[in-house]
Amino acid sequence: THRLILGYDNQAKKFVFAPLTKDVQDYKIISLADVNRISLFAPETKETGIEKIALQLEGDIPIKEVVFYEENIDLGTDALVCKYIAQKWVGMLRHS
């Protein structure tokens, strides 16, 4: 599953994230000053529902996407809950 550790430093305007694994050393720090656009990717169809949910980042940064949910990987995970959480993060980071 896409279990993540997410953090935000309001004073330094930095977004930190890492997959929740044994190797917590694999974290990424993004300066929001380098981000031009933050958006939610969560297309949905009647046939398949939500297949992927991701926070998309545009700008001069090495990471362009933080995946919250993928249907074929996150079995048993509620996509709508993941979408709600991703929307909260998009809103918080946009208003930083």
PyMOL CGO cylinders between C-alpha atoms (Angstrom):
from pymol import cmd
from pymol.cgo import CYLINDER

trace = [
    CYLINDER, 0.00, 0.00, 0.00, 0.98, 3.65, -0.29, 0.3, 1, 1, 1, 1, 1, 1,
    CYLINDER, 0.98, 3.65, -0.29, 1.41, 4.36, 3.38, 0.3, 1, 1, 1, 1, 1, 1,
    CYLINDER, 1.41, 4.36, 3.38, 3.18, 7.67, 3.73, 0.3, 1, 1, 1, 1, 1, 1,
    CYLINDER, 3.18, 7.67, 3.73, 4.76, 9.84, 6.36, 0.3, 1, 1, 1, 1, 1, 1,
    CYLINDER, 4.76, 9.84, 6.36, 3.92, 13.46, 5.53, 0.3, 1, 1, 1, 1, 1, 1,
    CYLINDER, 3.92, 13.46, 5.53, 5.05, 16.66, 7.17, 0.3, 1, 1, 1, 1, 1, 1,
    CYLINDER, 5.05, 16.66, 7.17, 4.95, 20.38, 6.62, 0.3, 1, 1, 1, 1, 1, 1,
    CYLINDER, 4.95, 20.38, 6.62, 7.12, 23.09, 8.16, 0.3, 1, 1, 1, 1, 1, 1,
    CYLINDER, 7.12, 23.09, 8.16, 5.10, 26.31, 8.01, 0.3, 1, 1, 1, 1, 1, 1,
    CYLINDER, 5.10, 26.31, 8.01, 8.01, 28.60, 8.92, 0.3, 1, 1, 1, 1, 1, 1,
    CYLINDER, 8.01, 28.60, 8.92, 10.53, 27.14, 6.47, 0.3, 1, 1, 1, 1, 1, 1,
    CYLINDER, 10.53, 27.14, 6.47, 7.82, 26.43, 3.85, 0.3, 1, 1, 1, 1, 1, 1,
    CYLINDER, 7.82, 26.43, 3.85, 9.03, 22.86, 3.34, 0.3, 1, 1, 1, 1, 1, 1,
    CYLINDER, 9.03, 22.86, 3.34, 7.05, 19.73, 2.54, 0.3, 1, 1, 1, 1, 1, 1,
    CYLINDER, 7.05, 19.73, 2.54, 8.53, 16.42, 3.70, 0.3, 1, 1, 1, 1, 1, 1,
    CYLINDER, 8.53, 16.42, 3.70, 7.35, 12.96, 2.75, 0.3, 1, 1, 1, 1, 1, 1,
    CYLINDER, 7.35, 12.96, 2.75, 8.53, 9.38, 2.81, 0.3, 1, 1, 1, 1, 1, 1,
    CYLINDER, 8.53, 9.38, 2.81, 7.05, 5.96, 2.25, 0.3, 1, 1, 1, 1, 1, 1,
    CYLINDER, 7.05, 5.96, 2.25, 6.30, 4.22, 5.54, 0.3, 1, 1, 1, 1, 1, 1,
    CYLINDER, 6.30, 4.22, 5.54, 8.88, 1.43, 5.35, 0.3, 1, 1, 1, 1, 1, 1,
    CYLINDER, 8.88, 1.43, 5.35, 11.67, 0.10, 7.47, 0.3, 1, 1, 1, 1, 1, 1,
    CYLINDER, 11.67, 0.10, 7.47, 14.07, 2.49, 5.73, 0.3, 1, 1, 1, 1, 1, 1,
    CYLINDER, 14.07, 2.49, 5.73, 12.90, 5.89, 6.97, 0.3, 1, 1, 1, 1, 1, 1,
    CYLINDER, 12.90, 5.89, 6.97, 16.06, 7.35, 5.42, 0.3, 1, 1, 1, 1, 1, 1,
    CYLINDER, 16.06, 7.35, 5.42, 14.23, 7.47, 2.07, 0.3, 1, 1, 1, 1, 1, 1,
    CYLINDER, 14.23, 7.47, 2.07, 12.56, 10.83, 2.67, 0.3, 1, 1, 1, 1, 1, 1,
    CYLINDER, 12.56, 10.83, 2.67, 12.23, 13.79, 0.33, 0.3, 1, 1, 1, 1, 1, 1,
    CYLINDER, 12.23, 13.79, 0.33, 12.15, 17.48, 1.23, 0.3, 1, 1, 1, 1, 1, 1,
    CYLINDER, 12.15, 17.48, 1.23, 10.55, 19.92, -1.18, 0.3, 1, 1, 1, 1, 1, 1,
    CYLINDER, 10.55, 19.92, -1.18, 10.89, 23.68, -0.80, 0.3, 1, 1, 1, 1, 1, 1,
    CYLINDER, 10.89, 23.68, -0.80, 7.49, 25.14, -1.63, 0.3, 1, 1, 1, 1, 1, 1,
    CYLINDER, 7.49, 25.14, -1.63, 9.25, 28.24, -2.97, 0.3, 1, 1, 1, 1, 1, 1,
    CYLINDER, 9.25, 28.24, -2.97, 10.34, 26.04, -5.91, 0.3, 1, 1, 1, 1, 1, 1,
    CYLINDER, 10.34, 26.04, -5.91, 6.82, 24.72, -6.57, 0.3, 1, 1, 1, 1, 1, 1,
    CYLINDER, 6.82, 24.72, -6.57, 4.79, 26.56, -9.22, 0.3, 1, 1, 1, 1, 1, 1,
    CYLINDER, 4.79, 26.56, -9.22, 1.62, 24.49, -9.01, 0.3, 1, 1, 1, 1, 1, 1,
    CYLINDER, 1.62, 24.49, -9.01, 0.07, 21.88, -6.71, 0.3, 1, 1, 1, 1, 1, 1,
    CYLINDER, 0.07, 21.88, -6.71, -2.90, 19.85, -7.89, 0.3, 1, 1, 1, 1, 1, 1,
    CYLINDER, -2.90, 19.85, -7.89, -4.86, 16.71, -7.12, 0.3, 1, 1, 1, 1, 1, 1,
    CYLINDER, -4.86, 16.71, -7.12, -4.87, 13.89, -9.66, 0.3, 1, 1, 1, 1, 1, 1,
    CYLINDER, -4.87, 13.89, -9.66, -7.86, 11.59, -9.05, 0.3, 1, 1, 1, 1, 1, 1,
    CYLINDER, -7.86, 11.59, -9.05, -9.72, 10.80, -12.26, 0.3, 1, 1, 1, 1, 1, 1,
    CYLINDER, -9.72, 10.80, -12.26, -12.85, 8.72, -11.76, 0.3, 1, 1, 1, 1, 1, 1,
    CYLINDER, -12.85, 8.72, -11.76, -15.07, 6.80, -14.16, 0.3, 1, 1, 1, 1, 1, 1,
    CYLINDER, -15.07, 6.80, -14.16, -18.31, 4.90, -13.65, 0.3, 1, 1, 1, 1, 1, 1,
    CYLINDER, -18.31, 4.90, -13.65, -16.73, 1.73, -15.00, 0.3, 1, 1, 1, 1, 1, 1,
    CYLINDER, -16.73, 1.73, -15.00, -13.54, 1.61, -12.96, 0.3, 1, 1, 1, 1, 1, 1,
    CYLINDER, -13.54, 1.61, -12.96, -14.01, 4.14, -10.15, 0.3, 1, 1, 1, 1, 1, 1,
    CYLINDER, -14.01, 4.14, -10.15, -10.85, 5.83, -8.91, 0.3, 1, 1, 1, 1, 1, 1,
    CYLINDER, -10.85, 5.83, -8.91, -7.71, 4.11, -10.16, 0.3, 1, 1, 1, 1, 1, 1,
    CYLINDER, -7.71, 4.11, -10.16, -5.07, 6.50, -8.81, 0.3, 1, 1, 1, 1, 1, 1,
    CYLINDER, -5.07, 6.50, -8.81, -4.86, 9.42, -6.41, 0.3, 1, 1, 1, 1, 1, 1,
    CYLINDER, -4.86, 9.42, -6.41, -1.79, 11.61, -6.34, 0.3, 1, 1, 1, 1, 1, 1,
    CYLINDER, -1.79, 11.61, -6.34, -0.63, 15.04, -5.33, 0.3, 1, 1, 1, 1, 1, 1,
    CYLINDER, -0.63, 15.04, -5.33, 1.04, 16.52, -8.42, 0.3, 1, 1, 1, 1, 1, 1,
    CYLINDER, 1.04, 16.52, -8.42, 3.79, 19.11, -8.13, 0.3, 1, 1, 1, 1, 1, 1,
    CYLINDER, 3.79, 19.11, -8.13, 5.11, 21.35, -10.89, 0.3, 1, 1, 1, 1, 1, 1,
    CYLINDER, 5.11, 21.35, -10.89, 8.25, 23.43, -10.71, 0.3, 1, 1, 1, 1, 1, 1,
    CYLINDER, 8.25, 23.43, -10.71, 12.00, 23.18, -10.41, 0.3, 1, 1, 1, 1, 1, 1,
    CYLINDER, 12.00, 23.18, -10.41, 11.85, 20.12, -8.13, 0.3, 1, 1, 1, 1, 1, 1,
    CYLINDER, 11.85, 20.12, -8.13, 13.04, 16.50, -8.45, 0.3, 1, 1, 1, 1, 1, 1,
    CYLINDER, 13.04, 16.50, -8.45, 9.73, 14.92, -7.38, 0.3, 1, 1, 1, 1, 1, 1,
    CYLINDER, 9.73, 14.92, -7.38, 6.64, 15.55, -9.48, 0.3, 1, 1, 1, 1, 1, 1,
    CYLINDER, 6.64, 15.55, -9.48, 4.13, 13.28, -7.77, 0.3, 1, 1, 1, 1, 1, 1,
    CYLINDER, 4.13, 13.28, -7.77, 3.25, 11.87, -4.36, 0.3, 1, 1, 1, 1, 1, 1,
    CYLINDER, 3.25, 11.87, -4.36, 0.97, 8.84, -4.78, 0.3, 1, 1, 1, 1, 1, 1,
    CYLINDER, 0.97, 8.84, -4.78, -1.70, 8.30, -2.14, 0.3, 1, 1, 1, 1, 1, 1,
    CYLINDER, -1.70, 8.30, -2.14, -3.59, 5.43, -3.79, 0.3, 1, 1, 1, 1, 1, 1,
    CYLINDER, -3.59, 5.43, -3.79, -3.37, 3.00, -6.71, 0.3, 1, 1, 1, 1, 1, 1,
    CYLINDER, -3.37, 3.00, -6.71, -6.23, 0.59, -7.24, 0.3, 1, 1, 1, 1, 1, 1,
    CYLINDER, -6.23, 0.59, -7.24, -4.11, -2.41, -8.23, 0.3, 1, 1, 1, 1, 1, 1,
    CYLINDER, -4.11, -2.41, -8.23, -1.76, -2.00, -5.23, 0.3, 1, 1, 1, 1, 1, 1,
    CYLINDER, -1.76, -2.00, -5.23, -3.94, -0.66, -2.41, 0.3, 1, 1, 1, 1, 1, 1,
    CYLINDER, -3.94, -0.66, -2.41, -6.43, -3.52, -2.16, 0.3, 1, 1, 1, 1, 1, 1,
    CYLINDER, -6.43, -3.52, -2.16, -8.80, -3.09, 0.75, 0.3, 1, 1, 1, 1, 1, 1,
    CYLINDER, -8.80, -3.09, 0.75, -8.05, 0.63, 1.04, 0.3, 1, 1, 1, 1, 1, 1,
    CYLINDER, -8.05, 0.63, 1.04, -10.94, 3.07, 0.66, 0.3, 1, 1, 1, 1, 1, 1,
    CYLINDER, -10.94, 3.07, 0.66, -10.14, 5.32, -2.31, 0.3, 1, 1, 1, 1, 1, 1,
    CYLINDER, -10.14, 5.32, -2.31, -12.50, 8.06, -1.10, 0.3, 1, 1, 1, 1, 1, 1,
    CYLINDER, -12.50, 8.06, -1.10, -10.68, 8.29, 2.23, 0.3, 1, 1, 1, 1, 1, 1,
    CYLINDER, -10.68, 8.29, 2.23, -7.36, 8.59, 0.40, 0.3, 1, 1, 1, 1, 1, 1,
    CYLINDER, -7.36, 8.59, 0.40, -8.84, 11.25, -1.88, 0.3, 1, 1, 1, 1, 1, 1,
    CYLINDER, -8.84, 11.25, -1.88, -10.09, 13.25, 1.12, 0.3, 1, 1, 1, 1, 1, 1,
    CYLINDER, -10.09, 13.25, 1.12, -6.65, 13.12, 2.76, 0.3, 1, 1, 1, 1, 1, 1,
    CYLINDER, -6.65, 13.12, 2.76, -4.91, 14.11, -0.49, 0.3, 1, 1, 1, 1, 1, 1,
    CYLINDER, -4.91, 14.11, -0.49, -7.35, 17.04, -0.93, 0.3, 1, 1, 1, 1, 1, 1,
    CYLINDER, -7.35, 17.04, -0.93, -6.53, 18.27, 2.58, 0.3, 1, 1, 1, 1, 1, 1,
    CYLINDER, -6.53, 18.27, 2.58, -2.80, 18.23, 1.79, 0.3, 1, 1, 1, 1, 1, 1,
    CYLINDER, -2.80, 18.23, 1.79, -3.30, 20.03, -1.52, 0.3, 1, 1, 1, 1, 1, 1,
    CYLINDER, -3.30, 20.03, -1.52, -5.30, 22.73, 0.26, 0.3, 1, 1, 1, 1, 1, 1,
    CYLINDER, -5.30, 22.73, 0.26, -2.78, 23.15, 3.05, 0.3, 1, 1, 1, 1, 1, 1,
    CYLINDER, -2.78, 23.15, 3.05, 0.23, 23.31, 0.70, 0.3, 1, 1, 1, 1, 1, 1,
    CYLINDER, 0.23, 23.31, 0.70, -1.48, 25.74, -1.68, 0.3, 1, 1, 1, 1, 1, 1,
    CYLINDER, -1.48, 25.74, -1.68, -2.16, 28.16, 1.16, 0.3, 1, 1, 1, 1, 1, 1,
    CYLINDER, -2.16, 28.16, 1.16, 1.36, 28.10, 2.51, 0.3, 1, 1, 1, 1, 1, 1,
]
cmd.load_cgo(trace, "trace")
